[in-house]
């Protein structure tokens, strides 16, 4: 979360913790929580669309992971505007996505960090080629 609209944070609502009026502060925190919930609901929909079947084998899981990368990255770019913080948000979101497909947490975090650091640039929304390469890298990695 950041109050600078160009920072690339996932939560754009400004924090009003300096307001003297308790009602103003409560409305501000409520707005932030609702924005966060909206983000989580969007992620859940994308994760569900790309999820492998529960009894999927490793090849099917890799294909599923590969298919899910582009919509996850697109959602992060849309939400953050590819501002300063977008890559950190992308790495965290890709980690969650990979974990949701059955990848171990440590492996998911390492892979997401490697892909984001290696393929995406700060302050720049990735082009189709960069996203395709990220999909390929993630699709080739096993559980």
Buried (B, 14 or more C-beta within 10 A) or exposed (E): BBEEEEBBBBBBBBBBEEEEEEEEBEEBBEBBEEBBEEBEEEBEEBBEEBBBEEEBEEEEBBBBBBBBBBBBBBBBBEBBBBBBBBBBBBBBBBBBBBBBBBBEEEBBBBBBBBBBEEBBEEEEBBEEEBBBBBBEBBBEBEE
